[in-house]
Amino acid sequence: MDLNKIRCARDYILGVTDFTQLPDAAITAEEKQEWAVYRQELRDITTQNITEDFLFPEPPVLLETIPMSFHTPKPKE
């Protein structure tokens, strides 16, 4: 995968999830922490060895503003 495309997608996701870290966001403290962890995982992507089977981390909640192609498929139980 192209690291520049991954970085652009990551930056987009960070942008559309910025609201989760605002003091007046309508989410619980626990949800805010979950989003903070997810956003850090996104920032850490560029420090990883990116391979062809790369998948973005799974967000705490699916948002319509994050294209489904960015989500890691959940394993079937």
Backbone atoms as SQL, in Angstrom:
CREATE TABLE atoms (id INTEGER PRIMARY KEY, chain TEXT, resi INTEGER, resn TEXT, atom TEXT, x REAL, y REAL, z REAL);
INSERT INTO atoms VALUES
  (1, 'A', 1, 'MET', 'N', 0.841, -1.197, 0.000),
  (2, 'A', 1, 'MET', 'CA', 0.000, 0.000, 0.000),
  (3, 'A', 1, 'MET', 'C', 0.872, 1.241, 0.000),
  (4, 'A', 2, 'ASP', 'N', 0.312, 2.269, -0.545),
  (5, 'A', 2, 'ASP', 'CA', 1.010, 3.543, -0.641),
  (6, 'A', 2, 'ASP', 'C', 0.899, 4.293, 0.695),
  (7, 'A', 3, 'LEU', 'N', 2.034, 4.566, 1.294),
  (8, 'A', 3, 'LEU', 'CA', 2.044, 5.231, 2.604),
  (9, 'A', 3, 'LEU', 'C', 1.378, 6.602, 2.550),
  (10, 'A', 4, 'ASN', 'N', 1.511, 7.309, 1.436),
  (11, 'A', 4, 'ASN', 'CA', 0.866, 8.628, 1.324),
  (12, 'A', 4, 'ASN', 'C', -0.650, 8.509, 1.347),
  (13, 'A', 5, 'LYS', 'N', -1.202, 7.491, 0.695),
  (14, 'A', 5, 'LYS', 'CA', -2.655, 7.283, 0.717),
  (15, 'A', 5, 'LYS', 'C', -3.120, 6.923, 2.122),
  (16, 'A', 6, 'ILE', 'N', -2.343, 6.086, 2.797),
  (17, 'A', 6, 'ILE', 'CA', -2.679, 5.716, 4.175),
  (18, 'A', 6, 'ILE', 'C', -2.653, 6.945, 5.068),
  (19, 'A', 7, 'ARG', 'N', -1.642, 7.758, 4.901),
  (20, 'A', 7, 'ARG', 'CA', -1.514, 8.976, 5.721),
  (21, 'A', 7, 'ARG', 'C', -2.680, 9.926, 5.455),
  (22, 'A', 8, 'CYS', 'N', -3.074, 10.089, 4.199),
  (23, 'A', 8, 'CYS', 'CA', -4.213, 10.966, 3.868),
  (24, 'A', 8, 'CYS', 'C', -5.505, 10.439, 4.481),
  (25, 'A', 9, 'ALA', 'N', -5.720, 9.132, 4.381),
  (26, 'A', 9, 'ALA', 'CA', -6.922, 8.532, 4.975),
  (27, 'A', 9, 'ALA', 'C', -6.896, 8.695, 6.486),
  (28, 'A', 10, 'ARG', 'N', -5.741, 8.459, 7.087),
  (29, 'A', 10, 'ARG', 'CA', -5.608, 8.614, 8.540),
  (30, 'A', 10, 'ARG', 'C', -5.906, 10.048, 8.955),
  (31, 'A', 11, 'ASP', 'N', -5.363, 11.007, 8.231),
  (32, 'A', 11, 'ASP', 'CA', -5.599, 12.416, 8.556),
  (33, 'A', 11, 'ASP', 'C', -7.081, 12.769, 8.436),
  (34, 'A', 12, 'TYR', 'N', -7.746, 12.203, 7.432),
  (35, 'A', 12, 'TYR', 'CA', -9.183, 12.430, 7.272),
  (36, 'A', 12, 'TYR', 'C', -9.941, 11.889, 8.482),
  (37, 'A', 13, 'ILE', 'N', -9.633, 10.663, 8.883),
  (38, 'A', 13, 'ILE', 'CA', -10.326, 10.055, 10.031),
  (39, 'A', 13, 'ILE', 'C', -10.065, 10.863, 11.297),
  (40, 'A', 14, 'LEU', 'N', -8.826, 11.298, 11.492),
  (41, 'A', 14, 'LEU', 'CA', -8.532, 12.126, 12.666),
  (42, 'A', 14, 'LEU', 'C', -9.377, 13.401, 12.634),
  (43, 'A', 15, 'GLY', 'N', -9.517, 13.984, 11.456),
  (44, 'A', 15, 'GLY', 'CA', -10.306, 15.215, 11.330),
  (45, 'A', 15, 'GLY', 'C', -11.776, 15.025, 11.667),
  (46, 'A', 16, 'VAL', 'N', -12.362, 13.928, 11.166),
  (47, 'A', 16, 'VAL', 'CA', -13.792, 13.721, 11.424),
  (48, 'A', 16, 'VAL', 'C', -14.058, 13.195, 12.830),
  (49, 'A', 17, 'THR', 'N', -13.026, 12.823, 13.559),
  (50, 'A', 17, 'THR', 'CA', -13.219, 12.368, 14.943),
  (51, 'A', 17, 'THR', 'C', -12.692, 13.378, 15.961),
  (52, 'A', 18, 'ASP', 'N', -12.270, 14.547, 15.490),
  (53, 'A', 18, 'ASP', 'CA', -11.796, 15.593, 16.411),
  (54, 'A', 18, 'ASP', 'C', -12.828, 15.918, 17.484),
  (55, 'A', 19, 'PHE', 'N', -14.099, 15.926, 17.087),
  (56, 'A', 19, 'PHE', 'CA', -15.156, 16.315, 18.024),
  (57, 'A', 19, 'PHE', 'C', -15.170, 15.446, 19.275),
  (58, 'A', 20, 'THR', 'N', -14.662, 14.217, 19.183),
  (59, 'A', 20, 'THR', 'CA', -14.709, 13.303, 20.324),
  (60, 'A', 20, 'THR', 'C', -13.824, 13.760, 21.476),
  (61, 'A', 21, 'GLN', 'N', -12.917, 14.681, 21.194),
  (62, 'A', 21, 'GLN', 'CA', -11.992, 15.130, 22.232),
  (63, 'A', 21, 'GLN', 'C', -12.311, 16.529, 22.749),
  (64, 'A', 22, 'LEU', 'N', -13.393, 17.105, 22.246),
  (65, 'A', 22, 'LEU', 'CA', -13.792, 18.434, 22.721),
  (66, 'A', 22, 'LEU', 'C', -14.405, 18.327, 24.115),
  (67, 'A', 23, 'PRO', 'N', -14.199, 19.332, 24.947),
  (68, 'A', 23, 'PRO', 'CA', -14.727, 19.274, 26.315),
  (69, 'A', 23, 'PRO', 'C', -16.249, 19.148, 26.378),
  (70, 'A', 24, 'ASP', 'N', -16.945, 19.702, 25.385),
  (71, 'A', 24, 'ASP', 'CA', -18.413, 19.659, 25.415),
  (72, 'A', 24, 'ASP', 'C', -19.001, 18.581, 24.502),
  (73, 'A', 25, 'ALA', 'N', -18.193, 17.606, 24.099),
  (74, 'A', 25, 'ALA', 'CA', -18.694, 16.517, 23.256),
  (75, 'A', 25, 'ALA', 'C', -19.755, 15.734, 24.015),
  (76, 'A', 26, 'ALA', 'N', -20.805, 15.365, 23.318),
  (77, 'A', 26, 'ALA', 'CA', -21.931, 14.668, 23.953),
  (78, 'A', 26, 'ALA', 'C', -21.657, 13.165, 24.036),
  (79, 'A', 27, 'ILE', 'N', -20.538, 12.826, 24.687),
  (80, 'A', 27, 'ILE', 'CA', -20.170, 11.430, 24.909),
  (81, 'A', 27, 'ILE', 'C', -19.681, 11.282, 26.343),
  (82, 'A', 28, 'THR', 'N', -19.683, 10.060, 26.836),
  (83, 'A', 28, 'THR', 'CA', -19.244, 9.820, 28.214),
  (84, 'A', 28, 'THR', 'C', -17.723, 9.913, 28.305),
  (85, 'A', 29, 'ALA', 'N', -17.230, 9.993, 29.524),
  (86, 'A', 29, 'ALA', 'CA', -15.783, 10.020, 29.752),
  (87, 'A', 29, 'ALA', 'C', -15.145, 8.724, 29.246),
  (88, 'A', 30, 'GLU', 'N', -15.844, 7.605, 29.429),
  (89, 'A', 30, 'GLU', 'CA', -15.330, 6.315, 28.952),
  (90, 'A', 30, 'GLU', 'C', -15.240, 6.296, 27.419),
  (91, 'A', 31, 'GLU', 'N', -16.279, 6.798, 26.757),
  (92, 'A', 31, 'GLU', 'CA', -16.262, 6.860, 25.292),
  (93, 'A', 31, 'GLU', 'C', -15.156, 7.792, 24.798),
  (94, 'A', 32, 'LYS', 'N', -14.979, 8.897, 25.502),
  (95, 'A', 32, 'LYS', 'CA', -13.931, 9.848, 25.135),
  (96, 'A', 32, 'LYS', 'C', -12.566, 9.172, 25.216),
  (97, 'A', 33, 'GLN', 'N', -12.346, 8.379, 26.253),
  (98, 'A', 33, 'GLN', 'CA', -11.089, 7.663, 26.402),
  (99, 'A', 33, 'GLN', 'C', -10.908, 6.625, 25.296),
  (100, 'A', 34, 'GLU', 'N', -11.980, 5.907, 24.951),
  (101, 'A', 34, 'GLU', 'CA', -11.909, 4.921, 23.863),
  (102, 'A', 34, 'GLU', 'C', -11.512, 5.596, 22.550),
  (103, 'A', 35, 'TRP', 'N', -12.101, 6.755, 22.290),
  (104, 'A', 35, 'TRP', 'CA', -11.752, 7.490, 21.078),
  (105, 'A', 35, 'TRP', 'C', -10.313, 7.997, 21.138),
  (106, 'A', 36, 'ALA', 'N', -9.864, 8.417, 22.301),
  (107, 'A', 36, 'ALA', 'CA', -8.479, 8.888, 22.445),
  (108, 'A', 36, 'ALA', 'C', -7.499, 7.757, 22.116),
  (109, 'A', 37, 'VAL', 'N', -7.789, 6.558, 22.595),
  (110, 'A', 37, 'VAL', 'CA', -6.940, 5.397, 22.305),
  (111, 'A', 37, 'VAL', 'C', -6.954, 5.108, 20.804),
  (112, 'A', 38, 'TYR', 'N', -8.123, 5.099, 20.210),
  (113, 'A', 38, 'TYR', 'CA', -8.248, 4.844, 18.771),
  (114, 'A', 38, 'TYR', 'C', -7.469, 5.884, 17.969),
  (115, 'A', 39, 'ARG', 'N', -7.614, 7.142, 18.339),
  (116, 'A', 39, 'ARG', 'CA', -6.917, 8.209, 17.620),
  (117, 'A', 39, 'ARG', 'C', -5.403, 8.080, 17.764),
  (118, 'A', 40, 'GLN', 'N', -4.932, 7.602, 18.910),
  (119, 'A', 40, 'GLN', 'CA', -3.499, 7.372, 19.070),
  (120, 'A', 40, 'GLN', 'C', -3.042, 6.215, 18.186),
  (121, 'A', 41, 'GLU', 'N', -3.874, 5.175, 18.096),
  (122, 'A', 41, 'GLU', 'CA', -3.560, 4.054, 17.198),
  (123, 'A', 41, 'GLU', 'C', -3.426, 4.555, 15.753),
  (124, 'A', 42, 'LEU', 'N', -4.285, 5.487, 15.367),
  (125, 'A', 42, 'LEU', 'CA', -4.185, 6.064, 14.024),
  (126, 'A', 42, 'LEU', 'C', -2.876, 6.823, 13.854),
  (127, 'A', 43, 'ARG', 'N', -2.501, 7.605, 14.851),
  (128, 'A', 43, 'ARG', 'CA', -1.245, 8.356, 14.768),
  (129, 'A', 43, 'ARG', 'C', -0.034, 7.428, 14.691),
  (130, 'A', 44, 'ASP', 'N', -0.137, 6.272, 15.336),
  (131, 'A', 44, 'ASP', 'CA', 0.980, 5.324, 15.365),
  (132, 'A', 44, 'ASP', 'C', 1.133, 4.534, 14.068),
  (133, 'A', 45, 'ILE', 'N', 0.171, 4.627, 13.173),
  (134, 'A', 45, 'ILE', 'CA', 0.214, 3.857, 11.926),
  (135, 'A', 45, 'ILE', 'C', 1.520, 4.088, 11.171),
  (136, 'A', 46, 'THR', 'N', 1.949, 5.335, 11.092),
  (137, 'A', 46, 'THR', 'CA', 3.129, 5.634, 10.279),
  (138, 'A', 46, 'THR', 'C', 4.430, 5.164, 10.926),
  (139, 'A', 47, 'THR', 'N', 4.366, 4.671, 12.141),
  (140, 'A', 47, 'THR', 'CA', 5.570, 4.115, 12.775),
  (141, 'A', 47, 'THR', 'C', 5.640, 2.608, 12.587),
  (142, 'A', 48, 'GLN', 'N', 4.606, 2.034, 11.973),
  (143, 'A', 48, 'GLN', 'CA', 4.541, 0.594, 11.762),
  (144, 'A', 48, 'GLN', 'C', 5.131, 0.223, 10.403),
  (145, 'A', 49, 'ASN', 'N', 5.458, -1.040, 10.266),
  (146, 'A', 49, 'ASN', 'CA', 5.873, -1.578, 8.976),
  (147, 'A', 49, 'ASN', 'C', 4.605, -1.905, 8.199),
  (148, 'A', 50, 'ILE', 'N', 4.276, -1.084, 7.204),
  (149, 'A', 50, 'ILE', 'CA', 3.042, -1.241, 6.438),
  (150, 'A', 50, 'ILE', 'C', 3.232, -2.331, 5.380),
  (151, 'A', 51, 'THR', 'N', 2.349, -3.315, 5.407),
  (152, 'A', 51, 'THR', 'CA', 2.395, -4.400, 4.429),
  (153, 'A', 51, 'THR', 'C', 1.132, -4.353, 3.566),
  (154, 'A', 52, 'GLU', 'N', 1.080, -5.194, 2.561),
  (155, 'A', 52, 'GLU', 'CA', -0.057, -5.220, 1.636),
  (156, 'A', 52, 'GLU', 'C', -1.377, -5.559, 2.333),
  (157, 'A', 53, 'ASP', 'N', -1.322, -6.302, 3.434),
  (158, 'A', 53, 'ASP', 'CA', -2.554, -6.685, 4.130),
  (159, 'A', 53, 'ASP', 'C', -2.915, -5.712, 5.261),
  (160, 'A', 54, 'PHE', 'N', -2.373, -4.495, 5.198),
  (161, 'A', 54, 'PHE', 'CA', -2.631, -3.472, 6.208),
  (162, 'A', 54, 'PHE', 'C', -4.118, -3.174, 6.325),
  (163, 'A', 55, 'LEU', 'N', -4.594, -3.024, 7.550),
  (164, 'A', 55, 'LEU', 'CA', -5.962, -2.596, 7.828),
  (165, 'A', 55, 'LEU', 'C', -5.923, -1.527, 8.916),
  (166, 'A', 56, 'PHE', 'N', -6.818, -0.561, 8.805),
  (167, 'A', 56, 'PHE', 'CA', -6.917, 0.463, 9.835),
  (168, 'A', 56, 'PHE', 'C', -7.471, -0.156, 11.111),
  (169, 'A', 57, 'PRO', 'N', -7.141, 0.444, 12.268),
  (170, 'A', 57, 'PRO', 'CA', -7.729, -0.048, 13.519),
  (171, 'A', 57, 'PRO', 'C', -9.238, 0.152, 13.525),
  (172, 'A', 58, 'GLU', 'N', -9.911, -0.654, 14.301),
  (173, 'A', 58, 'GLU', 'CA', -11.370, -0.587, 14.414),
  (174, 'A', 58, 'GLU', 'C', -11.762, 0.570, 15.339),
  (175, 'A', 59, 'PRO', 'N', -12.628, 1.475, 14.867),
  (176, 'A', 59, 'PRO', 'CA', -13.076, 2.567, 15.738),
  (177, 'A', 59, 'PRO', 'C', -14.020, 2.046, 16.816),
  (178, 'A', 60, 'PRO', 'N', -14.128, 2.759, 17.934),
  (179, 'A', 60, 'PRO', 'CA', -15.040, 2.337, 19.002),
  (180, 'A', 60, 'PRO', 'C', -16.494, 2.263, 18.534),
  (181, 'A', 61, 'VAL', 'N', -16.874, 3.151, 17.636),
  (182, 'A', 61, 'VAL', 'CA', -18.231, 3.208, 17.090),
  (183, 'A', 61, 'VAL', 'C', -18.089, 3.511, 15.606),
  (184, 'A', 62, 'LEU', 'N', -18.874, 2.834, 14.785),
  (185, 'A', 62, 'LEU', 'CA', -18.822, 3.130, 13.357),
  (186, 'A', 62, 'LEU', 'C', -19.509, 4.460, 13.097),
  (187, 'A', 63, 'LEU', 'N', -18.824, 5.326, 12.382),
  (188, 'A', 63, 'LEU', 'CA', -19.385, 6.623, 12.022),
  (189, 'A', 63, 'LEU', 'C', -19.615, 6.667, 10.522),
  (190, 'A', 64, 'GLU', 'N', -20.709, 7.273, 10.100),
  (191, 'A', 64, 'GLU', 'CA', -20.998, 7.379, 8.673),
  (192, 'A', 64, 'GLU', 'C', -19.934, 8.183, 7.942),
  (193, 'A', 65, 'THR', 'N', -19.214, 9.045, 8.660),
  (194, 'A', 65, 'THR', 'CA', -18.203, 9.878, 8.026),
  (195, 'A', 65, 'THR', 'C', -16.892, 9.131, 7.784),
  (196, 'A', 66, 'ILE', 'N', -16.763, 7.915, 8.320),
  (197, 'A', 66, 'ILE', 'CA', -15.569, 7.101, 8.068),
  (198, 'A', 66, 'ILE', 'C', -15.982, 6.013, 7.077),
  (199, 'A', 67, 'PRO', 'N', -15.443, 6.043, 5.855),
  (200, 'A', 67, 'PRO', 'CA', -15.830, 5.036, 4.868),
  (201, 'A', 67, 'PRO', 'C', -15.581, 3.620, 5.378),
  (202, 'A', 68, 'MET', 'N', -16.492, 2.717, 5.048),
  (203, 'A', 68, 'MET', 'CA', -16.384, 1.331, 5.505),
  (204, 'A', 68, 'MET', 'C', -15.085, 0.682, 5.039),
  (205, 'A', 69, 'SER', 'N', -14.534, 1.121, 3.930),
  (206, 'A', 69, 'SER', 'CA', -13.302, 0.515, 3.426),
  (207, 'A', 69, 'SER', 'C', -12.132, 0.761, 4.366),
  (208, 'A', 70, 'PHE', 'N', -12.254, 1.689, 5.301),
  (209, 'A', 70, 'PHE', 'CA', -11.187, 1.951, 6.262),
  (210, 'A', 70, 'PHE', 'C', -11.261, 1.026, 7.472),
  (211, 'A', 71, 'HIS', 'N', -12.412, 0.397, 7.689),
  (212, 'A', 71, 'HIS', 'CA', -12.611, -0.411, 8.880),
  (213, 'A', 71, 'HIS', 'C', -12.023, -1.804, 8.736),
  (214, 'A', 72, 'THR', 'N', -11.474, -2.280, 9.818),
  (215, 'A', 72, 'THR', 'CA', -10.984, -3.657, 9.876),
  (216, 'A', 72, 'THR', 'C', -12.188, -4.573, 10.044),
  (217, 'A', 73, 'PRO', 'N', -12.331, -5.571, 9.188),
  (218, 'A', 73, 'PRO', 'CA', -13.474, -6.484, 9.393),
  (219, 'A', 73, 'PRO', 'C', -13.322, -7.269, 10.683),
  (220, 'A', 74, 'LYS', 'N', -14.413, -7.403, 11.411),
  (221, 'A', 74, 'LYS', 'CA', -14.378, -8.172, 12.665),
  (222, 'A', 74, 'LYS', 'C', -14.397, -9.657, 12.344),
  (223, 'A', 75, 'PRO', 'N', -13.575, -10.431, 13.071),
  (224, 'A', 75, 'PRO', 'CA', -13.601, -11.885, 12.831),
  (225, 'A', 75, 'PRO', 'C', -14.939, -12.484, 13.245),
  (226, 'A', 76, 'LYS', 'N', -15.389, -13.476, 12.491),
  (227, 'A', 76, 'LYS', 'CA', -16.653, -14.148, 12.815),
  (228, 'A', 76, 'LYS', 'C', -16.411, -15.148, 13.923),
  (229, 'A', 77, 'GLU', 'N', -17.313, -15.178, 14.871),
  (230, 'A', 77, 'GLU', 'CA', -17.169, -16.075, 16.020),
  (231, 'A', 77, 'GLU', 'C', -17.892, -17.370, 15.772);
